[in-house]
Amino acid sequence: MSIFNLIYKQSSRVCIHQITSKRFKYQRMNEVYCRHIGDSNRFEVSFKISHKNINRQFNFNRLLSENVGDFLARIRTNVEKVLNPKVKKKKLNPDEAAELLEVNLIQDGEVVDTTQQCKSVIFDSTNNLLLNIVGETFKVIVNPPWVESLSLPQSLMVGSYCYPSKLEIIFGDPDNSIFEWYKCDRNSSQWIEIGSSTKLLYLSEEYLHFKLKLRCIPSDGKTYGPEVEVMTNAIIKEGPNSCPFMARQAFTKESLPDGSFRVVSYNILAEVYAETVTAKQELFPYCPPFALNIDYRKQLYMREIIGYNADIICLQEVDVRIFKNDLSPVLEELGYQGVLSRKSGTVAEGVATFFAKRKFRLAEVKELSFGDAVDKDPIFNDIWNAIKNNEPVVKNMKERSTVFHAVILENGDKTFVVGNTHLFFFPSADHIRLLQGGMASLYLESIVNNLQSLGKDVCLLFCGDMNSTPDCGLYSLMTKKIAPASLPDWKSDKSEIVEGFDITQPFEMKSAYGEPKFTNYTVGFSGCLDYIYFQSDKLKLLQTVPLPSEDEVKVHTALPSPLFPSDHVALIADFEWIKKE
């Protein structure tokens, strides 16, 4: 077995991943691929002929009910047109074409009766099939691994990663498939094999002004399907070389050793919000269109996130498509596993938590939709009883699509409960956010209590975009264990006042960053909305990575910008478990 070293530079460090190459397990044979899916009355056929001076791929889409004779006649006619250009000058009937080129389907050494239907011969038969054509024998493979779709990003820059922006393989999977990368200079037509056998390619300086091509040979680990190639249209350009996150990565050059771990919490600004007319004309009018485009932004935040070498990554405003096509494929390639909890309703975004598999094992994921659960789960009875007769508050709470999840991770004999959420935003909704925060706290408390009843040694993290500044009640709830009835939050909307209700939580929690001046910075607002709350009697805070300065975020007026891919900044904190004496 051959081992390739995939080397990629990241900021000032060099990471080396051992990639097991699959290419030498596989040798291309003469094969005909036949595919039929579901209830369709048609099937697809694909094969490649390398004969004399031609190297040609042939693809057909035929009826299952077609007889074998007509099917072979179509193959014969198309192949003959390539092998003998004279055929193009007149239309031949099947008998005339048969005289020019012999094509037979063989089953158990016998020529197949051409009056039979293709469905019964190809798809209903358990016998081996061979196709004889141009004097060669092709093995017929039914429903092999197949690349349903494959595409590459059309905007790429040095310092980022290139990977399929869309990859769908049926009857197989990407982990067992072969990926081969090629580059071509903009002034040349010659493709040069790069040699990577992974679907993730780091774009170092050597790729500047090159185009890329990716060849995928799908596989299920045993059988290989027809290869597919896709190319980028645009050349690779220079990326920004002075993003403030690069300076922050100087604090995170190395992964933390066992016994400690790094946490990132980051609202990455969902495409569904950044691409709206309101975002472009009112929220972020100062941001150049190219820098607001998701193809640009995702290259920056992927590069940023990877460079923090985190063990736990809590993300908010994660587009479902970005989770599937970008975050998961790349981070899984680098040793992470992730889960996404989508908001209820029609909005295709939510919260995602990734963790390093080298350090944690996923035990369970608990998911909560605040609006759906407030009047159903008994653990929220106190909250429900406090608001059930307040119709405007009930309506507001139940209309919210806000989602929360708790990811339960294990490291040896230690259990981590990691909460992640993005609370509801509206200027006069402090009371709604406080109720949601109270529900999250009760939910976490029930999870911790249950784990402790099983003898687990548990500690708690609660991360996210809380849409609440430190002077709001949620910060008091988390750091002082109580959000009393006297808080002004309960009267943030004069038509939805909540009276006579305290919310409490039992954990010793602190904010890793304390009360920074801002974590969100736009023209209309700047302030601290994002937090990494941690259980301070179980975890020791080792360091927090300094936040960008106000001068840095104002270089291009506000966030997002060509140097910042989101309107929020990432929080990065290192912890270790407090040892019992």
N, C-alpha and C positions, 0 to 999 in steps of 0.2 A: 504494500500500500504506500502511495506517495503522500508526503506531507508538504504542503505549501505554507509559507509564512506570509500572511497578509499584514503588511506594515503600513500604518497610516500615522501621519503627524497630526497632532492635535494641540493647538497653542504651542507651547514650548516643549511638550513631552512627546515621546514616541511610544505607541502601544503595539504589541505584537500578539496577534491571535493565531493559534495553531488551527489551520483549516484542513480537514481531511478531504482530499480531492477524490471526487467520484469518477473523474473522466477516464481513468485507466481501468475501471471496472466494466466499461461499456465500449463495445465496438459496433459500429453501424453495419447492419446486414441489409440484404435486399428484403424489404418489408412493405406490405400493403396494409394500410390502416383503415379499418372500417368502423364507423361509429354510429350508433343509434341511441337516442335519448328519449326516455319517457314514452308518451303516446303519439309521437310524431309518426306520420306515414312516409317519412323520407329518411334516408341515411346518407352519411358523408363518407367519401373515399379519398385517401391521400397517399401518394407514393412518389418516389423520386427515381428518375432514370439517368444514370451516367453511362452513356453508350456512344462510342466513336467520338464525334466532336460536340456532343450535346451534354448538358448537365441541367436537367429540367424537372421542376416540380409539377405534378399533375394533381388537380383537385376536381372531384365530381360530387354532385348532389343528386341522388336518384330516388325513385319510388321503391318502397319495399315490395310492392306488388309486381314490379317489373320482372320479366323473365330473364334468366341468366344470359340467354342469347343476345337480347337487345342491350343488356348491360355491357357485355363483352364487346359488342359491335361499337358502342360509344367509345370505350377505351381504345379499341383498335383504330378507329377513325382519328381520334385526337392525337394519338402517338404517331400515327403515320404522317400526319400533317407536319409534324416536327422533323421526323426522320427523312421524309421525302417531300420537299417543298412543292413538287409538281402536283401533289394531291390537292393543294390549295386552289388550283386553277379550275377544278370542277368538283361538283358534289357527288360523292360515291355512295351507292347503296351498300348495305352490310355485306352482300355477297361479293361485290367488287372489292371492298376493303379487305375481305378475308383472303383474297388472292395475293394482296400486297404484304400482309402481316398476319402471322398466326398467333392468336391469343386464346389460351385455354385455362379453364379452372379445373384443378385436379383435386380429387378427394380420395384418400386411401389408395393412391396410385392409379385411379380410374378417372377418365375425363367425365366431368359432371354433365348430366342431361340438361341441355340448354333450354328445355321447355319448363323447367322448374322455376318457382319464384325465388328471387334473391333472399327474401326473408327466411324461407325454410332452409335454404342451402347455407347462407352465411351466418344467420343469427340464431336459428333454432337447432342447428346441427352441433353435435359434440365432437365431430371428427375433424382432424387437421385438414386445412385447406392450403393449396399452393396455387399461385398464378404464374403461368408461363407466358413470357412476353420478351420480345427481342432476343430470343435465344437464351434467356436467363430465367431463373426460378425465384419467385418472390414468396415469402411466407405471409399468409394472411393473418393479421392480428385483429381480433374483435374487441372493440371498446378498450383501446389502450389508454394510458395516461395522455391527456390532451390539453394543450394550452388554449383555453377558451378566450382569453384576452391578455394582452401584454402591451404595455406602453411605458415610455420613459418621460420624465419631466422635460419640458421644452425651455425651461429657464434654469441654467446651472451656473454656479460660480465656484471659483477656487476656494478651498477651505471648507466646503460643504460636502455632503455625501450624495452620491447618485445611486438610485435604486428604482425598481419598477414603481411607477406611480399607480399602476393598476396591474394586478397579476391574479388570474383565476385559472386554476388547473383542476380539471375533473378527472376522476379515476386515478388520481395521483396526488402528490403534495409537494410543495416547494422544497421541503427539507431533504427529500430524496432525489430531487431533480438536479440537473447539471446546468450551471450558468457560466458562460464564457464571454469575457469582455474584450472589445477591440476598440482601438482609437484610430482616427484618421485626421491628419493635418488639414486645415482649411484650404491649403494650396495643393493638396494631393488627393488622389483617388484610391490610394493604397491603404488597406486596413491592416493594422498591426495588432496581433494578439497581445493582450496585457498579461494574461495568465492567471487572473483571479478566478477561483472556483466558488465564490460566494456571490449572492445577489446584492451585496453592499459594497460599494466602491468609494473610497475616499479620494477626493479630487485635489491632489497636490499641485504644486506649481507646474509640474511637467505636463499637465493636461491643458494648460492655458492655450486657448485658440484652437483646440481640437474638438472634433465631433466624436460621439461614442456610438457603439453598436453593441447590443446584447443578444446573445444567442441562448435560447433556453431549450433544453432537451428534457421534457417532462418524464417523471418516473414515479412508480409506487414502491421503489426499492428492489423490484424484481424485473418488471417490464418497462421498456422505454417506448415513448410515443414519438410522433413526428416533431422535428425541431422547428422552432419559430425564431425569426430574427426581427428586431426592431431597432431603429436608429433615432438619434436626436436630430432635429432640423437645425437648431442653432448651435453655435460654437460655445465653448465654456469661457466665461468672462471672469474678470477680476472681481472679487468681492471686497467689501469694506475691510480694511486692515487695522482699524482702530476702534472697534466696538468696545464700549466699556465693560461688557461681560468678559472680554479677554483678560482684562486686568483682574477681574474677580476670580478667574480661573487659576490665577497664580496661587490662590489659597487652597486649591483643590486638585493639585497636580496628581496626587496619588490617591488610590482607594484606601480607606481606613482599614486597619487590621482587625482581626477578631476581637470582640470585647467592646468595640465602638462601632458607630454607624453614622452615616450622613443622611440628612433629610432635606429635600427640596420641596417647596410649595410655590406654585406658579400658575397664575391665570394667563393663558397664552393667547387670549382674544380670538374667539371663534370667528371663522369665516362668515357664518350666517349673520353676524352683527357688523363686521368690518366692511362688508360689501354692500350694505344698504345705502340708499340715497341719503338718509339722515346721517349716517356715519361719515360719508364723503363730504357732505355739504355743511353739516352743523357740528358734529362731534370732533372730526379730525380734518378740517379743511386745509390745514397747514401741511399735512402729510402728502408728499408726492404720490400720485396714483401707483407708480411701480412699487413703492415701499409699503403700500397698503395691500397690495395683491398677495394672495396666499402663497403663490409659487415663490415669491421672494421671502416673505416672512417665515415660512416654515423652514427654509434653509438656515436662517439665522437661529431660530429657537431650537431646532434640532442640534445644531452645532453647539449652542450654548448649554443645553441640558446635558448632552453627552460629556462635555468638558468639565462638568461638576463632579463626575465620578461618584454619584450618590448611590446609596443603598436603598432608599425609599424615595419615590418621586410622586408627589401629589399634584395633579394638574386639574385646573378648572377651565371651563369653556372649551371643551375638547369636542370638535366636530366628529360625528360618528365616522365620516369618511376619512378624516385625518387619523383617527385611531386605527382604523382598519388598514389603510394603505401606506401610512407613513410611520407613526409612532410604534405600532406593534412590530412590523417587519424589521425596522432598524434596531430597536431596543432588544428585541428577542435575539437578533443576530449577535448582540453584545452581551447576552447573558441575563436579560431581564424577563420577567413575566408580568403581564398587566391585566387589569380588569377595568371595564367601563360600566358606569351606571348612567343611563340616559334619562333625561328629564321626561316626565310624563307629558302626554299630549303630542303635538306635531313638531316641536322644536327638536331638530336632530343634533343636539349637543348635550354634554353632561360632564361628569367628573370621572377622572381616570387615576388609578394608582398603580404604579409599577414598583417592583422590588427586585433586588439582585438575588438570583437563585443561588449564587455562591454562598450567600449568608442566611437566607430565609427560606422556609418552606410554607407554602400557602395552606392554611388549615381550613379556612371558611371565609365567605364573603356575606355580610349582612347588608341588605339594602332597604332604604326607607324613603317613601314619598310622603312628605309632610302633609300635603293636602288630603291624600287618600287615607292616612292612618290616624289623623287626630281624633276622630270619633269612633274608631274601631278597636284599637289596641288598648287593653286595660292599663298598660303602664302609663298611658297619657290621660287617665281619668281625671286627675287634679286639674290639668290644663283644660280639658274639655268642659268640666263642670264650671270652670271660671269664665268661659266664653260662650257656652251653649245657648244662653238666653240673649246674647248680643248678636243679633242677626247680621249686621254689617261686617263684624269681625269674622263670624263663621263663614260668610260668603267669601270674604277676602282670603281667609286661610285655605279654604277648600278649592279655590280657583288657582292656587299657586302650583306650578309644575316643579318646584324645587326638589332636588333629590339629594340624598345623603347616603354614603355607604361606609361601613366599617370593615376593613380588611384585617383578618386575624392571621398573624404571622408567627411562626415558631423558629427559635434559634436555640437548639439544644433543649435545656429545661426551662427556657424563658419564653414567654408569650407576649407578643406586642399586639395591641388593638389600635389600629390606625384609622381614625375618622377623617373623612374628606368631604367637603361640601362647598357650595357656592350659594349663599343665602340671597333671598329676594331683594332686588333693588327697586326702591322708589323713595324719593326724598322724605315723604311723610309716612314711612312704613317702619319706623323704629320698633313699634309694638309687634309687628308681624315678624320681623327678624328676631326679636327677643323670644317670641313664642316658638319660632323654629329652632333657635339655639337651645331653648329649654327642652324641646323634644329631643334634639340630638344628644343632650346631656343625659336625659333619662334613658335613652336608648343605649348609650355607651355604658351607663351604670348597670343596666340589666345584663349586658353582655359580659362585663367584668365580673359581676357577682356570680353569674352562671359558671364562668371559667374557674373562678376561685373555689366554687363549691366542688369542682372536679379535682382540686388540688393543684391547680396551675399557679405559677408565679407570674403575675400579670402586671404590665405597665401600659400606660395610655398616652397616645398622641392624638391631637385634634388639629388638623390643618385646613386651610381654605381661605377663600375670599369671603369674608363675613359681611362685607358692605357696611361695616360698623366701625366708627372711629373709637379710640380708647376712652372717650368721654361718654360713650353709650353704655347701656345696661349690660350688653353681652360681655363686655370686657370685665365688668364688675362680677358678673356671674362666674366667669372662668377663673379670675384671679383672687376674688374675695369670697367665692362660694355662694354668693347670694345676689339676686336682682330684686331688691325690695319693691313693695307696692308704691313707695314714694317717688320712684324714678320718673323723670319727665318722659321717658320713652313710652310709657303707657298712655300718654296723652298726645302723641306725635300727630295723630289725626283726630281733630275735634269731634268728628262724626263716628269715631270708632274707639272711644275711650274704654280702657280696661281698668277696673277699679278693684282694690282690696285683694291683690294677689301677689304673693312672693314666689319666686322660683329659686330653688337651691340645687346645688350639686355637691357631692361629698369629697371630691378629689383635690389634692394639693397641686394646683396647676399654675404654671407661669408662662408668660409670653417670651419666647426665645429672644426676640428682638426688642422686648420692652415696648416702648411707645415711640417708634420712629416718626419723623416728621411726615414722611410719605412713603407709600408703596404703590400708589396709583397717582399718575401725574398727567392731567390734561389741561386744556385752556380753561375749561369750565370748573374744574375741581382738582385739588391735590390734597392727599391725606393718607393716613394709614388705614387700609381696609383688609390687609392680608396678615395672617398670623400662623405661627407654629406654636401651639400650646403643648406643653409637655408636663408630665407628672413629676414634679420636682423632688418628691421623696423617693423616687425610684430611679431617676435619670439625672446624671450630672451633665450640664452644658459645658462643652469643651471650647467651642468657638462659634461665632457667627461671622459669615463673610460680609465685609463692609458693603453697605448699599452705595449705589452711584450717588454722586453729589448733585445738588440742584443745578449747578452750572453745567454738568454733563448732560442732564436730561433736557436742559433748555437750549442746547446747541441748535436744534432744529425746532425751536418753540416749545414743543411738548412731546408726549408719547401717544401713539407709536411714531417712529421716524425711521430714516434709512439706517440708523444704528441700533434702534430698539424695536424688536418685532411685536411688542405688545404695549398696551397702555398701562400695564402693571410691570413691576420688577420682581425677579425671583428672590425668594428667601432661602438661604442655605445655612443649616445649623448642624454641628457635630455633637454627638452625645456619647456617653458611655453609661453602662448599667452600674448603679451604686452597689458595691459589694457589701453583703451583710457581714457584720463583725461578730 
